[in-house]
Amino acid sequence: MTTDPLDGARFLGSDADREAAARFWVERELDRPRAEITGAVLRATAHGVYEARIDGTPVSDSVLDPGWTSYEWRLAYQEHDVRELVAGGDGPLRLDLVLGNGWYRGDLGFADARANYGEEIAVAAVLDLTYRDGSTQRVATGDDWSAETTEVPRNSLYDGQTIDARLRGRPSPLTVHEVDVDRSTLVAPVGPPVRRQETLRPVEIWPAPGGGTLVDFGQNLVGWLRCTVQGPAGTEIEIRHAEVLEHGELGTRPLRGAAARDLFVLSGGVDTFEPTLTFHGFRYALVTGWPGELTTDSLEAVVVHSEMARTGTFACSDPDVNQLVHNSVWGQKGNFLSVPTDCPQRDERLGWTGDIAAYAASAAFQFDSADFLHDWLADLRVETEHSADRGVPLVVPDVLKYERWPEDFSLPPWAATAIWGDAAVWVPQALWTAYGDAGRLAEHYPAMKMHLESVEPYISPTGLWDLGNQLGDWLDPDAPPEDPGAGKADPSVVATACLVRTARFAAEAAAVAGETADAERWARLAVRTRAAFNEHYVENGVVRSDCTTVYALAIAFDVLDDADRAVAGDRLAELVRAAGYTVTTGFAGTPFITWALSETGHVDDAYALLLEKSCPSWLYPVTMGATTVWERWDSMLPDGSINPGEMTSFNHYALGAVADWIYQVVGGLRPAAPGYDRVRVEPVPGPGIDWAETAYETRHGRVSVAWRRDDDGFTLEVALPDGLPAEIVLPDGRVEEVVGGTHHLTAA
């Protein structure tokens, strides 16, 4: 193969309507009988999303190929072994490619940004055949291909898809032309494909007060509805999607500009519909126009996300905590669709760096996220390289650079933003901890360096990161709904604490990558920043702005001197108790506050904070029936109305980052070396939970931890893969060193 994986294939476009999906096709006589085919490989990609079929059969069970990458520099192609598919047919071979808008021409963004990579979508493919006698044949997109209309006159990720069954088998010809695409951007896929994962049937169906029929699938999910139906030709079935109900009707206001509307037009015969060129975030659907009675057998929800193996599990004696973990898992499913998104339902669905910076550790425990996040970090690196020294973009891929917002709206310019920019370091740190891949860590290091070098101009002579703009403790529950960035924590205190953590791990990564001078450089920066923080922001253990987030960060990131750390821990616990154990942190503090409490001896307070049910708290959404983590602590108010803020999502994993603490502290399963080359088993029981069971599929094998306490004392069961060393710390302080095997231990 040449360096061009699609050598010989041209990128093809057509004069199809902008909203419509076109089909490109060719029929080709084969050089030899199909029975003599010993190898057949199809490689394809698109600016847009494509579906490939050979002789009418899909070549793969993946959907929304080629996925979303930073298309300007990284366009993934897919490679499929199609030998059985090709060899099993007879006669001329037909290759079809259906092309939709996808992310490339998706009118992406919020506030009517309508950001696109270009106004013309295109597809290319090459099919290489090998025969028994060693001869080969290539079928590639070119000027001998035809194009035609399909049964999809409308497709949009945000707005949904129309499928008109009357148009099936009745195409109109389209004009084909070649599209100029930079072929140097072609890369082999690293991230896993997007696939259908499971299906859910409705749990309840009832008439909507305003007309139509409401359907509840019992779980907030991401995907689409699939159905088989028969009715009079021309009958239109409209399906609208939303995550919640409000006052008995579909709660669509949080979708903002996303229509999330599918339309199926019946042919008069038996029709099957599945809108695979879009996706929706929903639990509820409003169906209108359905012929006859709508039953639980009429529809099924197809759950779609990137392929990821489940690696971590947790259960405990508190069913609400189990539901919280369930919500975190489903939040990851819904938002790990090609890129780690903020939300999957409204006119956004962007790869916000701050969200995954907060959540990466939890994500890497729940699912094997190694390839998925490694692929995204490759986009982060190239976006940062081309960001004109502004540092890590707020979203990756950074489609917002193509925004066309109205004149009355704009975002403040971003540059060197704490937490969001720190994703360049914190996400690789989570992957290094979970998987211990030194080669990949070295690949991530250049983006860490670019991030820190973008920060340096905003460090004042005091040594503090107190220059430039910050998002601070985003979505502090005390911030007004219309101003989610107006948190209690001083943004410069947040940024400077984050810089200590970031510089410290960048030094470690540089050392692993063999960049000795850089390792020393960032180690010095960490020491200098820590000293500046203590000099300017700490007085007798009290941290400037004296709120839970600043204490959580200063403790969790080991910024404070020992004496001040103890005082700060006590003050944090005092603030938590004063708030009645309701949550008072936003994006910055939430992942770390329970850690800061338990690591300073305030275990009971950490448990009380976790188990609180009044609003705002982690369990308040559970009491309100949530099946995923919410964007706001009060995305739905106690009276059942939706938060009036413009930003209100019911599937946002960032605030679910407490799951990492649950797995490691409540569950007691902790990595003691990168890649779990060594394990630390240290459950820390607290009031309200009497038993917990945790398991994780490490690269060495499965580790499980189960503990229980009752009137007879504390018992612990540990199972380790052969040869894996572990340090077991019991609640009474006793430490056992073991290697592999199963272990039963007790304590008073």
VOBA-183574 format. One line per 4 residues: number of its first residue (from 1); their letters; for each residue z negated, x, y negated of C-alpha. Coordinates in steps of 0.2 Angstrom, whole numbers, plus 2048, in hexadecimal, padded with zeros to 3 digits. Layout:
<nodes>
NUM	a	Z,X,Y | ... .
</nodes>
This chain:
<nodes>
1	mttd	800,800,800 | 803,806,7EE | 7F6,807,7E1 | 7FC,7F5,7DC .
5	pldg	7F4,7E9,7E9 | 801,7DC,7E4 | 810,7E8,7E4 | 820,7DE,7E3 .
9	arfl	818,7CE,7DD | 81B,7C7,7CC | 80F,7BC,7C3 | 816,7AB,7C1 .
13	gsda	813,79E,7B4 | 81B,78D,7B1 | 81E,780,7A4 | 811,774,7AB .
17	drea	806,76A,79F | 7F7,774,799 | 7EB,768,7A3 | 7F5,767,7B3 .
21	aarf	7F5,772,7C2 | 806,778,7C8 | 80C,77D,7D9 | 816,78D,7DC .
25	wver	81F,78E,7ED | 82C,797,7F7 | 834,794,808 | 839,7A4,811 .
29	eldr	842,7A7,822 | 839,7B4,82B | 841,7C3,832 | 83B,7C1,844 .
33	prae	833,7B3,84E | 821,7AE,849 | 81B,7B3,85A | 81F,7C5,856 .
37	itga	814,7C6,847 | 805,7D2,84A | 7FF,7D2,838 | 7FF,7C8,829 .
41	vlra	7F5,7CB,819 | 7F6,7C1,809 | 7F0,7C8,7F8 | 7EF,7BD,7E9 .
45	tahg	7E7,7BA,7D8 | 7EA,7B1,7C8 | 7E6,7AF,7B6 | 7DE,79E,7BA .
49	vyea	7D9,798,7CB | 7E4,796,7DA | 7E5,78F,7EB | 7F0,796,7F8 .
53	ridg	7F8,78D,807 | 803,793,815 | 80D,785,81D | 802,778,814 .
57	tpvs	7F1,780,81B | 7E5,789,80F | 7E4,79C,812 | 7D2,79C,80F .
61	dsvl	7C2,791,80D | 7BE,799,7FC | 7C1,790,7EC | 7C3,794,7DA .
65	dpgw	7CB,7A4,7DE | 7CC,7B1,7D7 | 7BC,7AD,7CF | 7B6,7B2,7BD .
69	tsye	7B6,7C4,7B8 | 7BA,7CD,7A8 | 7CC,7CA,7AA | 7D2,7D6,79C .
73	wrla	7CC,7E5,7A7 | 7C8,7DE,7B8 | 7D2,7D1,7C1 | 7CD,7CF,7D3 .
77	yqeh	7DA,7CB,7E1 | 7D6,7C3,7F2 | 7DC,7CA,802 | 7DE,7BE,811 .
81	dvre	7E2,7C2,823 | 7EE,7B3,827 | 7F6,7BA,837 | 7F0,7AB,841 .
85	lvag	7F6,79F,834 | 807,7A6,833 | 80A,7AA,845 | 804,798,84A .
89	gdgp	813,790,841 | 825,78F,844 | 835,78E,839 | 836,794,827 .
93	lrld	825,799,81F | 820,790,810 | 813,798,804 | 80B,78D,7F6 .
97	lvlg	800,792,7E8 | 7F8,785,7DD | 7F2,78B,7CC | 7E5,783,7C1 .
101	ngwy	7DD,788,7B1 | 7CC,78F,7B7 | 7C3,79A,7AC | 7D2,7A3,7A5 .
105	rgdl	7D8,794,79B | 7C8,78A,79C | 7C4,786,78A | 7B3,78E,78D .
109	gfad	7A4,78F,782 | 799,783,779 | 79A,77B,767 | 7AD,779,76A .
113	aran	7B0,78B,76C | 7BF,788,777 | 7BF,79B,77C | 7CE,7A0,788 .
117	ygee	7D5,7B0,78E | 7E6,7AA,78B | 7F1,79B,789 | 7FC,79F,798 .
121	iava	7F5,79F,7AA | 7FF,7A7,7B8 | 7FE,7AB,7CB | 804,7B9,7D6 .
125	avld	804,7BC,7E9 | 80B,7C7,7F6 | 80C,7C3,809 | 80E,7D3,814 .
129	ltyr	814,7CF,826 | 815,7DC,834 | 81E,7D9,844 | 81C,7DF,856 .
133	dgst	82A,7EC,854 | 822,7F4,845 | 82E,7EC,838 | 826,7E3,829 .
137	qrva	82B,7D5,81D | 824,7D1,80C | 823,7C0,803 | 81F,7C2,7F1 .
141	tgdd	81F,7B7,7E1 | 82F,7BA,7D8 | 83E,7B2,7D0 | 843,7A9,7E0 .
145	wsae	833,79E,7E0 | 832,78C,7DA | 825,782,7D1 | 821,770,7D0 .
149	ttev	814,763,7CA | 805,75F,7D6 | 7FA,750,7D7 | 7EE,758,7CA .
153	prns	7F4,753,7B9 | 7E3,759,7B1 | 7D7,767,7B6 | 7C9,76F,7AC .
157	lydg	7B9,777,7B1 | 7AF,76E,7A4 | 7B8,75E,7A3 | 7BC,75B,7B5 .
161	qtid	7CC,757,7BF | 7D8,749,7C2 | 7E1,746,7D3 | 7EE,739,7D4 .
165	arlr	7F2,736,7E6 | 802,72D,7E1 | 809,73D,7DC | 806,746,7ED .
169	grps	817,74A,7F5 | 820,745,7E5 | 821,755,7DA | 82C,758,7CB .
173	pltv	834,769,7C9 | 82D,775,7BC | 835,784,7B4 | 82E,795,7BB .
177	hevd	82D,7A5,7B0 | 825,7B6,7B2 | 815,7B9,7A9 | 810,7CB,7A3 .
181	vdrs	7FF,7D0,7AA | 7F7,7E1,7A9 | 7F8,7E6,7BC | 7EC,7F4,7B9 .
185	tlva	7DE,7E7,7B7 | 7E0,7E3,7CA | 7D0,7E7,7D4 | 7CA,7E3,7E5 .
189	pvgp	7BD,7D6,7E6 | 7AB,7DC,7E7 | 7A2,7CB,7E4 | 7A2,7BE,7F2 .
193	pvrr	7AE,7B0,7F2 | 7A9,79E,7EC | 7A8,792,7FA | 7A3,781,7FF .
197	qetl	791,783,806 | 78B,772,80C | 78D,760,809 | 781,753,803 .
201	rpve	782,740,806 | 77B,734,7F9 | 768,72F,7FB | 76A,71F,7F0 .
205	iwpa	778,715,7E8 | 775,706,7DC | 77E,6FD,7CE | 77D,706,7BD .
209	pggg	776,6FA,7AF | 785,6FE,7A4 | 792,6FC,7B2 | 798,706,7C0 .
213	tlvd	78E,70D,7CF | 781,71B,7CE | 77F,727,7DC | 771,733,7DF .
217	fgqn	773,742,7EA | 761,746,7EA | 764,758,7E4 | 76B,760,7D4 .
221	lvgw	779,76A,7DB | 78A,772,7D6 | 79A,76D,7DD | 7A4,75D,7DE .
225	lrct	7A6,74C,7E7 | 7B2,74A,7F6 | 7B7,739,7FC | 7C3,730,807 .
229	vqgp	7C8,71E,800 | 7D5,711,801 | 7DA,704,7F4 | 7E8,6FD,7EA .
233	agte	7F4,70A,7E3 | 7F0,70F,7D1 | 7DE,70B,7D3 | 7D4,718,7C9 .
237	ieir	7C3,71E,7CF | 7B9,727,7C1 | 7AB,732,7C6 | 79F,739,7B8 .
241	haev	792,746,7BC | 781,749,7B5 | 770,752,7BA | 764,744,7B5 .
245	lehg	763,732,7B0 | 75C,72C,7A0 | 756,71A,79E | 75F,715,7AD .
249	elgt	770,71C,7A8 | 779,72D,7AC | 772,73A,7A0 | 782,742,799 .
253	rplr	77C,748,788 | 776,759,78F | 788,75C,794 | 78D,75D,782 .
257	gaaa	7A0,75F,781 | 7A3,760,794 | 7AA,750,79A | 7A6,754,7AD .
261	rdlf	7B1,745,7B2 | 7BC,744,7C1 | 7CA,737,7C3 | 7D2,732,7D4 .
265	vlsg	7E1,727,7D4 | 7E5,71E,7E4 | 7F6,71E,7ED | 7F3,70E,7F6 .
269	gvdt	7F0,717,807 | 7E1,720,80D | 7DE,72E,801 | 7D2,73D,801 .
273	fept	7CD,745,7F1 | 7C4,755,7EE | 7C5,75D,7DC | 7C5,770,7E0 .
277	ltfh	7CC,776,7CF | 7BB,771,7C6 | 7A9,771,7CA | 79A,767,7C3 .
281	gfry	787,768,7C2 | 780,758,7C7 | 774,74D,7D1 | 77A,73C,7CC .
285	alvt	78C,735,7CB | 792,725,7C2 | 7A0,71E,7CC | 7AC,711,7C5 .
289	gwpg	7BB,709,7CC | 7B6,70B,7DF | 7C0,6FE,7E9 | 7B3,6F4,7F4 .
293	eltt	7A1,6F9,7F7 | 79B,70B,7F4 | 790,711,802 | 787,721,807 .
297	dsle	796,724,812 | 7A3,723,804 | 79F,733,7FB | 798,744,7FE .
301	avvv	793,752,7F2 | 79B,763,7F6 | 78F,771,7F1 | 798,780,7EB .
305	hsem	793,792,7E7 | 796,7A4,7EA | 793,7A9,7FC | 782,7B1,7FD .
309	artg	777,7B2,80D | 765,7AB,80B | 759,7BA,80C | 748,7B4,806 .
313	tfac	73D,7A5,80B | 72C,79E,805 | 721,790,809 | 70E,78D,805 .
317	sdpd	701,77F,806 | 706,778,7F5 | 715,76D,7F6 | 719,76D,7E4 .
321	vnql	71A,780,7E4 | 726,77F,7F3 | 730,773,7E9 | 730,77F,7DA .
325	vhns	737,78D,7E6 | 744,780,7EC | 749,77D,7DA | 74B,790,7D7 .
329	vwgq	756,792,7E7 | 761,783,7E2 | 762,78A,7D0 | 769,79A,7D7 .
333	kgnf	775,791,7E2 | 77C,787,7D3 | 77D,795,7C7 | 783,7A3,7D3 .
337	lsvp	795,79D,7D2 | 7A0,7AC,7D0 | 795,7B2,7C1 | 782,7AF,7BE .
341	tdcp	783,7A1,7B2 | 776,79A,7A6 | 77A,788,7AC | 788,780,7B6 .
345	qrde	78A,76F,7AE | 78D,76E,79B | 79A,777,790 | 793,788,793 .
349	rlgw	791,78F,7A4 | 791,7A1,79E | 78A,7B1,7A5 | 77C,7B2,799 .
353	tgdi	774,7C3,79B | 763,7BE,796 | 761,7B1,7A4 | 766,7BD,7B2 .
357	aaya	75B,7CB,7AB | 74C,7C0,7AD | 751,7B9,7BE | 759,7C7,7C7 .
361	asaa	74A,7CC,7D1 | 748,7BA,7D7 | 75A,7B9,7DB | 75A,7C8,7E6 .
365	fqfd	74C,7C2,7F1 | 753,7B0,7F3 | 765,7B5,7F8 | 76E,7C5,7FB .
369	sadf	775,7C8,7EA | 77A,7DA,7EB | 78D,7D8,7EB | 78C,7C9,7DF .
373	lhdw	782,7D2,7D2 | 78B,7E2,7D4 | 79B,7DA,7D0 | 794,7D2,7C1 .
377	ladl	78D,7E3,7BB | 79E,7EA,7BC | 7A3,7DD,7AF | 794,7E1,7A5 .
381	rvet	799,7F3,7A4 | 7AB,7F1,79F | 7A6,7E3,792 | 799,7F0,78B .
385	ehsa	7A6,7FE,78B | 7B2,7F3,780 | 7A4,7EB,775 | 7A7,7F6,766 .
389	drgv	796,7FE,767 | 78D,7ED,766 | 786,7F0,777 | 784,7E4,785 .
393	plvv	78C,7D3,781 | 781,7C3,782 | 78C,7BC,78F | 796,7C5,79D .
397	pdvl	7A5,7C2,79F | 7A5,7C1,78C | 7B2,7B3,789 | 7A9,7AF,779 .
401	kyer	7B2,7BD,770 | 7C1,7B1,771 | 7B7,7A2,769 | 7BF,796,75D .
405	wped	7B0,78E,756 | 7B1,782,748 | 7AE,789,737 | 79D,780,736 .
409	fslp	797,78A,745 | 794,79C,74A | 789,7A7,754 | 780,7B5,74B .
413	pwaa	787,7C6,750 | 780,7CE,75F | 77B,7E0,761 | 76F,7E9,76C .
417	taiw	764,7DA,771 | 755,7DB,77B | 754,7D2,78C | 766,7CD,78B .
421	gdaa	76C,7DF,789 | 75E,7E5,794 | 768,7DC,7A2 | 772,7EC,7A4 .
425	vwvp	762,7F4,7AA | 757,7E7,7B1 | 764,7DF,7BD | 768,7F0,7C5 .
429	qalw	755,7F3,7C6 | 754,7E3,7D0 | 762,7E8,7DB | 75B,7FA,7DD .
433	tayg	74A,7F3,7E2 | 752,7E6,7EE | 760,7F1,7F6 | 75D,803,7F2 .
437	dagr	76F,807,7F0 | 770,817,7E7 | 783,818,7E5 | 783,807,7DD .
441	laeh	774,80B,7D1 | 77F,81A,7CC | 78D,80E,7C8 | 782,804,7BD .
445	ypam	77A,812,7B4 | 788,814,7A7 | 785,802,7A0 | 773,807,79F .
449	kmhl	777,816,794 | 782,80C,789 | 775,7FE,787 | 768,80B,782 .
453	esve	774,814,776 | 778,804,76E | 765,801,76B | 761,812,763 .
457	pyis	769,80D,752 | 75C,7FF,751 | 74D,809,755 | 744,80C,744 .
461	ptgl	73C,81C,73F | 72C,815,746 | 733,816,757 | 733,803,759 .
465	wdlg	742,7F8,75D | 740,7EE,74D | 751,7EE,746 | 75F,7E2,749 .
469	nqlg	75F,7D0,750 | 756,7CA,75F | 755,7BA,769 | 743,7BE,76C .
473	dwld	739,7B2,778 | 747,7A6,77A | 741,794,77D | 72F,796,77A .
477	pdap	728,785,77D | 720,785,76C | 731,788,764 | 739,778,75C .
481	pedp	747,770,766 | 754,774,759 | 74F,787,758 | 74C,78E,769 .
485	gagk	74A,7A0,762 | 73B,79C,757 | 72E,7A2,763 | 71C,7A8,760 .
489	adps	720,7BA,766 | 725,7C7,759 | 737,7CB,75E | 735,7DD,75A .
493	vvat	725,7DE,765 | 72F,7D6,773 | 73E,7E2,771 | 733,7F1,770 .
497	aclv	72A,7ED,780 | 73A,7EA,789 | 741,7FA,783 | 732,803,78C .
501	rtar	737,7FB,79C | 749,7FE,79A | 748,810,795 | 73C,814,7A3 .
505	faae	748,80D,7B1 | 757,814,7A9 | 74F,825,7AB | 74C,822,7BD .
509	aaav	75E,81C,7BF | 765,82B,7B6 | 75B,836,7C2 | 762,82D,7D1 .
513	aget	774,82F,7CA | 771,841,7C7 | 771,840,7B4 | 762,84C,7B2 .
517	adae	764,84E,79F | 765,83B,79C | 756,838,7A8 | 74C,843,79C .
521	rwar	753,83B,78D | 74E,829,792 | 73D,82F,798 | 73A,836,787 .
525	lavr	740,826,77F | 734,81B,78A | 725,826,786 | 729,826,773 .
529	traa	72C,813,773 | 71C,810,77D | 712,81B,770 | 71A,812,761 .
533	fneh	716,801,769 | 704,805,76B | 703,80D,75A | 70A,7FF,750 .
537	yven	708,7EF,75B | 6F7,7F1,763 | 6E6,7F2,75C | 6D7,7F2,768 .
541	gvvr	6E1,7E9,775 | 6E8,7DC,76A | 6FB,7DC,769 | 704,7D6,75A .
545	sdct	708,7C3,759 | 6FA,7C1,766 | 703,7B5,771 | 705,7B4,784 .
549	tvya	717,7BC,784 | 712,7CC,77B | 703,7CF,787 | 70E,7CA,796 .
553	laia	71B,7D7,792 | 70F,7E5,78C | 705,7E3,79C | 714,7E1,7A8 .
557	fdvl	71E,7EF,7A1 | 70F,7FB,7A1 | 710,7FE,78E | 6FD,7FE,78B .
561	ddad	6F0,80B,78D | 6E3,807,79A | 6D5,801,78E | 6E1,7F6,784 .
565	rava	6E9,7F0,794 | 6D8,7E9,79A | 6D5,7E0,789 | 6E6,7DA,789 .
569	gdrl	6E5,7D2,79A | 6D5,7C9,795 | 6DD,7C3,785 | 6EC,7BD,78F .
573	aelv	6E1,7B3,79B | 6D7,7AC,78C | 6E8,7A6,784 | 6ED,79F,794 .
577	raag	6DD,795,797 | 6DD,78F,785 | 6EE,787,788 | 6E7,77E,796 .
581	ytvt	6F2,788,7A2 | 702,781,79B | 710,78D,799 | 712,795,788 .
585	tgfa	71F,7A2,78B | 732,7A1,78A | 740,7AC,792 | 738,7BC,78D .
589	gtpf	726,7B9,793 | 728,7AD,7A2 | 72E,7B9,7AF | 71F,7C4,7AC .
593	itwa	710,7BA,7A7 | 709,7B6,7B9 | 70B,7C9,7BD | 702,7CE,7AD .
597	lset	6F3,7C2,7B2 | 6F2,7C7,7C4 | 6F4,7DA,7C1 | 6E6,7DA,7B5 .
601	ghvd	6DA,7D1,7C0 | 6DD,7BF,7BA | 6E3,7B8,7CA | 6DB,7A7,7C9 .
605	daya	6E3,7A5,7B8 | 6F4,7A9,7BF | 6F2,79C,7CC | 6EC,78F,7C0 .
609	llle	6FB,793,7B5 | 707,791,7C4 | 6FF,781,7CA | 6FE,778,7B9 .
613	kscp	708,768,7B9 | 706,762,7A7 | 715,766,79B | 71A,774,798 .
617	swly	717,77B,7AA | 721,781,7B9 | 71B,772,7C3 | 71E,765,7B5 .
621	pvtm	731,764,7B9 | 72C,762,7CB | 721,753,7C7 | 730,74C,7BE .
625	gatt	73B,74D,7CD | 744,75D,7C9 | 74E,765,7D7 | 753,774,7CD .
629	vwer	74B,77E,7BF | 74D,778,7AE | 753,781,79E | 745,77A,794 .
633	wdsm	733,777,79A | 736,765,794 | 748,763,797 | 742,751,79B .
637	lpdg	734,74A,791 | 726,741,79A | 72D,730,795 | 73D,733,79F .
641	sinp	748,737,78F | 752,747,78E | 74C,755,782 | 754,752,771 .
645	gemt	759,764,770 | 76C,769,770 | 768,775,77E | 761,76B,78D .
649	sfnh	766,770,79F | 75E,76A,7AF | 765,779,7B9 | 760,78A,7B0 .
653	yalg	758,797,7BB | 750,7A2,7AE | 73F,79A,7AD | 73E,79A,7C0 .
657	avad	73C,7AD,7C0 | 729,7A9,7C4 | 730,7A8,7D6 | 730,7BB,7D7 .
661	wiyq	71D,7BB,7D4 | 71B,7AD,7E1 | 724,7B7,7EE | 71B,7C7,7EB .
665	vvgg	70A,7C2,7E6 | 707,7B1,7EE | 712,7B5,7FC | 70D,7C7,7FD .
669	lrpa	71D,7CF,801 | 721,7DE,7F6 | 72E,7EC,7F6 | 724,7FD,7F6 .
673	apgy	734,807,7F5 | 746,804,7EF | 74F,7F9,7FC | 73F,7F5,805 .
677	drvr	73F,806,80D | 72D,803,80D | 724,7F3,80B | 713,7EE,803 .
681	vepv	70B,7DE,80A | 6FE,7D9,7FE | 6FB,7C6,7FC | 6EF,7C1,7EE .
685	pgpg	6E8,7B0,7F2 | 6E2,7A5,7E4 | 6DB,794,7E2 | 6E6,785,7E6 .
689	idwa	6F0,78D,7F4 | 6E9,790,805 | 6F7,797,80F | 708,79F,80C .
693	etay	717,7A5,816 | 724,7B0,810 | 733,7B9,818 | 741,7C5,812 .
697	etrh	750,7CC,81A | 750,7DE,815 | 75E,7EA,818 | 752,7F0,826 .
701	grvs	74F,7DF,82E | 744,7D0,82B | 732,7D2,824 | 727,7C3,825 .
705	vawr	715,7C1,81E | 70A,7B2,821 | 6F8,7B0,81B | 6EB,7A2,81C .
709	rddd	6DA,7A0,816 | 6CC,794,81C | 6BA,793,81F | 6BB,7A0,82C .
713	gftl	6C3,7AD,820 | 6D4,7B4,81D | 6E2,7B7,82A | 6F2,7C1,828 .
717	eval	701,7C2,833 | 70F,7CF,82F | 71F,7D2,839 | 729,7E2,835 .
721	pdgl	73A,7E9,83B | 738,7F8,847 | 735,808,83D | 731,800,82C .
725	paei	721,807,825 | 716,7FB,81B | 706,7FC,812 | 6FB,7EC,814 .
729	vlpd	6EE,7E8,807 | 6E1,7DB,80C | 6D8,7D0,7FF | 6C8,7DA,803 .
733	grve	6D1,7EA,7FD | 6D3,7F1,80E | 6E4,7FA,811 | 6ED,7FC,821 .
737	evvg	6FC,808,824 | 708,802,831 | 719,805,837 | 724,7F6,83E .
741	gthh	71E,7E9,84A | 713,7DA,848 | 701,7DB,841 | 6F3,7CF,841 .
745	ltaa	6E5,7D2,834 | 6D5,7C9,82E | 6CA,7CB,81F | 6BA,7C2,819 .
</nodes>
